[in-house]
Amino acid sequence: MTEAVAGPRSNRRPGWMRRWALPVVVAVTIATAWGADRFLTRSPMAGIVPGDAEWIAVAGDFPAFWRALEASDVRSRMARAGKFPQGEWMRGVRDAFGIRPTPSRWRNWLGPGLVCARARGAVGISARPGLLLRTCVFLFAPPPDAHGIRTHGDWSYAWRDGFLVASRSPSYVTSALRGDPVDRPAEKVAIDIRWTGAPPGEVTIRAADGLPVRGKIELEVPPLGAPLTLVDAFPVPAIAAVYGSNAEALAPVTDALIAWLPGGEFVRDILLDTVGILPEESLGDGSESAFAWISVDLAGNVPIPEWIALQRRTTAMARLAPPAEAVSFEWNGLSGWVLPWVGERLSFCMAEDGTHRYWAGREGQMPEWAGRLRETPAVDGDIAVEISWDKAALAALQLVRWAGARELIERRNSEDVERELVPRLELLLPLGALRLSGRSDGTSVRFDGHLAMNPGNES
Amino acid sequence: MKRLAILIGLAVCHSLARAGEQSLIEARYGVDELVTISGSGMLTIGQDTRGRITVCRWPGPGFPDHLGVRHDAGAGAAVPNGLQWGVGIGDDLFWPGDMRLEATQEYDGLVGNIGKTTLRIMGTSAVIVQLTCVHPATGALVSHIKIEGADSPPSVYWSADISPCTRLLPGIPMADDRLDSLNDFAAFALEGERRVCHFRPSAPGAVEWERAAALLHLPRPSLDQWTAFNAGVWAVYTSFNPILAYACDTSNALPRTRPEAEGAPARLHAVGQTASWIRIEPSRRDGAYEASVVLAFGSSYEKANARVKATETRGAMNLLKDVREYWAKYASESQIPENAGAATALAATRALTTLRTLCDDSRGAIVRSPAVRPALARDWPRHGAWIAYALDLAGQHAEAKRHLMFYLDAIRTERTPGAPIGSIPASLYGDGTAASPDMVLDAEGTAWALWCIRRHGDFLESDARKKFFASAWERAALAAQFLVDWADSRRGFPERSFDPDLGHDGKPPALLFAVHQAMVCIAEMAAEIERPVPADWTRRMGQLDVLVRNLVLDESTEWGTDFPLPLLLGEWLSSKNLNPGVRARIEAGGDERLRQLPSLGGHAAARALCEAVMLFRNDPGRLGQIREMLPDLLPRSVTVTDENGETRPARPDALDAAYCFVAISIAHGD
């Protein structure tokens, strides 16, 4: 039997240490980097924006929002229709920065929070990037100019308090550096959008089936005091419809639209001039009213929007005396009149049955509209809005093609319209419908609903 | 999309704007202060109170304006920079809008349409005189500047904010003003050829814009590189004097001081919303400094440049002489009443010159005015009838006939929604495209077209008349059938159609008179060329006659105060044996109008004069009264008084010119 002889004392590390040293170093490095990354990206703020931003969109966790959006039925409906909305901007990001964006890559490079805003005509973003981007900037970025602004391609960017601000407009970056921090919203898979224009408001969009939204807009709409009974009551499919109390009471909504439209005041003057030919009591009557935009008539040399509207009262309304120039008519047994304004395509047609007044912009719509109201369930709220995206897209496609053929789109001709605008508008086709309803407290309207409700899911 | 919605709204409203009155559009978006106009039937220009060329329409007065505008931030009003001279004296640089200049703008001489601008630099003896016109033979714009009394040699600049427009939008007559940001493309200077060019190819898309932007990176792109773009609208200008510096830019900010202008770096090309200016070395003659520029348009560089070249051999003074001779010849060939006094004859000549200037050579359209705001560069058949009638009274029968053939071609032969067969668009561009939205149906315009076609026959010999009526018959019959069918089935009154006085559809008495007279005219034409008159036409004429008679006999109608006198009331009266009491009542209305005449001005004065002569054309006594008023009234029909009580020249307008000429011609015994 041979006695074991103890060899010379080994100075080598124990085997476990040899085996684990590298993984431990890597793990510690990763953990440190991860910790540093978490530390660097952590902030109760999502970013900074110029003080005079017209609108601000904030995501508390943009990659999470993105993933949730990918999992929603909106994305699957678009995929089934062969529409990939992110393709174009993904290509843009890849062309600009050499990286194809994905939710994980976004988080690794720019962190979870994201703020996007528009000020003085320029759009920019702000985020709190992690270690990766900061290291790359430290190692490879050119020195900043006197204002602390660097450039990459046609992008300008700068840092303040750990936040990155980037835009194609250097003046946006300059003003954002002097701007305000924006709080990070609590909800992870949502984007908050707020705007300062007239009227100011805010909306939260959640990345879930049908894109649920809720928000508030500063509009002095008088409360209806009862559920809406006309929602979806139109017998003909509409591009867009608005339901609320009487037309006079909805004047703040009209004013808001006018403020949004360039030259809107002029259009209002014209409309008031036009509406002046109607009997004075036309607009104030009715306890509930509805307006629907049906289609665009492109048969003539100028597009004409086609519309129908309804006024309803639970108690009997006095008959609306026909204006002197009106011509008496009868549709589906209801008496009424046509007040020609300009030609057969622009007129005011009205039929009434004692509790309803049916209006249309041309006589041809009245036979399938007057007295043909659909019975629908009441909807809780003081105001409701619906947009049918496929019909809106088809109308918009007609209009952009019409405009493109007439050199009415800046720096774009018909070929460009087909190549660039038509695919974008076609993205709207599978979106279903926007359905919002709101409750007024007299000074503002709180609303909720869906931006892209699947028509198959409608109750 | 937002812009499009506004545009369509504006188009509709523009068509609804009341003719001759300040409409909502004019109140909100302003009115061009055109004082003088010049043209050749192709290029047509207008100058404002300070001598700036603020409108420049090509290939005719009924086509788009090609000058840039800037929109005031507040009211949205568009102010053209236009084409203008600048003069540097000492360190100062004076552009026409400079308030240190005292400006007058008028026509040069009694005949012709050369615009003369006199600018006095306040506090100095320096006087700047500009002569500007369009040369009829070449269709090129010629402008000459003369500076007298300057203490030191001046520097001279010519600025051009040209924004070529390649679209004529059916139904939307604002392609050149409200859509200015969609116009223009590029400007470049060719130092060797001494040319500055502005151009826009037809329907440029993203590819063309990118190609043009790529040329910006080259120090001196060649002419071939620019002319490789599609044909479209090209403007080329040069000076007869040496050109010292060129500047093409996307900023329309002009240098404000002479050192700034002289120190400006040369910029030889620009892409986008471009403007350009050149510095010219003036020539010295008899102590004064002079310079000239010439500018021409064409569908390509070659065509525009050929027009410029054709003027270069003549020199500015000879070109101005050509223009004077052309208009003197035109006046001498026209029938200006010989017994009218000098002032009346001058007014008649001026009216006729305005009409000729606004004739579009391509198809025979005659627009109201080249003005951009409001969009009056259109031919309205309801107004054009008077213009054709005035031309016939002046002996310009060939022009009148071309104008009427233009209307005959515009009569619709296919139905579209709101536009029945036989109707005529309410207004037309120079190429005959409808300039009003289709739903604006102007039945009265169609009736007026038939009336003036028949009236034109009165000025022709028997054979020529028959030939003309025969050539017009097929289309005229379509128009007549439209008027027969366009009737209220219960009462027989013409069906509702667009009424410019209301701003929407209506049934004004003037519509009844116009349709009635149109049916009388078509029956006379049929008799002349021995065509059968369909039974429904005869029945309709009888029905209309009863309706007109009822309206005339209705004692509740206050003639002369209820509404403007129907211009054809006199024609109807002269064809009827009426109860003397009824006739006296109507004439009393006319007399009331005569009493109001001295208090009227501008468009209202011109129209009232025409109403009066048409009503009393068979009444020598009252015609005599009108004749005596003419020397006082005519100058007032070409001026307007604003809300501050200040009188300024009215915008040259073909309709007012026609009213005045008809009044002069009939009052002095046509």
HADDOCK unambig.tbl for C-alpha pairs under 7 A between the chains (distance, minus, plus):
assign (segid A and resid 261 and name CA) (segid B and resid 2 and name CA) 6.60 0.50 0.50
assign (segid A and resid 263 and name CA) (segid B and resid 6 and name CA) 6.89 0.50 0.50
assign (segid A and resid 267 and name CA) (segid B and resid 9 and name CA) 6.95 0.50 0.50
assign (segid A and resid 299 and name CA) (segid B and resid 417 and name CA) 6.65 0.50 0.50
assign (segid A and resid 300 and name CA) (segid B and resid 416 and name CA) 6.86 0.50 0.50
assign (segid A and resid 300 and name CA) (segid B and resid 417 and name CA) 6.38 0.50 0.50
assign (segid A and resid 300 and name CA) (segid B and resid 438 and name CA) 5.70 0.50 0.50
assign (segid A and resid 301 and name CA) (segid B and resid 170 and name CA) 5.82 0.50 0.50
assign (segid A and resid 301 and name CA) (segid B and resid 171 and name CA) 5.62 0.50 0.50
assign (segid A and resid 301 and name CA) (segid B and resid 437 and name CA) 6.02 0.50 0.50
assign (segid A and resid 301 and name CA) (segid B and resid 438 and name CA) 5.97 0.50 0.50
assign (segid A and resid 302 and name CA) (segid B and resid 8 and name CA) 6.77 0.50 0.50
assign (segid A and resid 302 and name CA) (segid B and resid 171 and name CA) 6.10 0.50 0.50
assign (segid A and resid 302 and name CA) (segid B and resid 437 and name CA) 5.82 0.50 0.50
assign (segid A and resid 340 and name CA) (segid B and resid 505 and name CA) 6.63 0.50 0.50
assign (segid A and resid 341 and name CA) (segid B and resid 504 and name CA) 5.44 0.50 0.50
assign (segid A and resid 341 and name CA) (segid B and resid 505 and name CA) 5.48 0.50 0.50
assign (segid A and resid 342 and name CA) (segid B and resid 439 and name CA) 6.17 0.50 0.50
assign (segid A and resid 342 and name CA) (segid B and resid 440 and name CA) 5.92 0.50 0.50
assign (segid A and resid 342 and name CA) (segid B and resid 498 and name CA) 6.61 0.50 0.50
assign (segid A and resid 342 and name CA) (segid B and resid 504 and name CA) 5.39 0.50 0.50
assign (segid A and resid 342 and name CA) (segid B and resid 505 and name CA) 5.25 0.50 0.50
assign (segid A and resid 343 and name CA) (segid B and resid 418 and name CA) 6.05 0.50 0.50
assign (segid A and resid 343 and name CA) (segid B and resid 439 and name CA) 4.76 0.50 0.50
assign (segid A and resid 343 and name CA) (segid B and resid 440 and name CA) 5.93 0.50 0.50
assign (segid A and resid 343 and name CA) (segid B and resid 441 and name CA) 6.28 0.50 0.50
assign (segid A and resid 343 and name CA) (segid B and resid 505 and name CA) 6.94 0.50 0.50
assign (segid A and resid 344 and name CA) (segid B and resid 418 and name CA) 5.93 0.50 0.50
assign (segid A and resid 344 and name CA) (segid B and resid 439 and name CA) 6.90 0.50 0.50
assign (segid A and resid 345 and name CA) (segid B and resid 418 and name CA) 6.83 0.50 0.50
assign (segid A and resid 345 and name CA) (segid B and resid 439 and name CA) 6.38 0.50 0.50
assign (segid A and resid 406 and name CA) (segid B and resid 167 and name CA) 6.88 0.50 0.50
assign (segid A and resid 406 and name CA) (segid B and resid 169 and name CA) 6.78 0.50 0.50
assign (segid A and resid 407 and name CA) (segid B and resid 167 and name CA) 6.98 0.50 0.50
assign (segid A and resid 407 and name CA) (segid B and resid 203 and name CA) 5.97 0.50 0.50
assign (segid A and resid 408 and name CA) (segid B and resid 182 and name CA) 6.80 0.50 0.50
assign (segid A and resid 410 and name CA) (segid B and resid 182 and name CA) 5.44 0.50 0.50
assign (segid A and resid 411 and name CA) (segid B and resid 204 and name CA) 6.73 0.50 0.50
assign (segid A and resid 411 and name CA) (segid B and resid 205 and name CA) 5.47 0.50 0.50
assign (segid A and resid 411 and name CA) (segid B and resid 206 and name CA) 5.79 0.50 0.50
assign (segid A and resid 411 and name CA) (segid B and resid 209 and name CA) 6.88 0.50 0.50
assign (segid A and resid 412 and name CA) (segid B and resid 204 and name CA) 6.91 0.50 0.50
assign (segid A and resid 412 and name CA) (segid B and resid 205 and name CA) 4.43 0.50 0.50
assign (segid A and resid 412 and name CA) (segid B and resid 206 and name CA) 5.59 0.50 0.50
assign (segid A and resid 413 and name CA) (segid B and resid 203 and name CA) 5.86 0.50 0.50
assign (segid A and resid 413 and name CA) (segid B and resid 204 and name CA) 6.21 0.50 0.50
assign (segid A and resid 413 and name CA) (segid B and resid 205 and name CA) 4.61 0.50 0.50
assign (segid A and resid 416 and name CA) (segid B and resid 205 and name CA) 6.36 0.50 0.50
assign (segid A and resid 416 and name CA) (segid B and resid 206 and name CA) 6.67 0.50 0.50
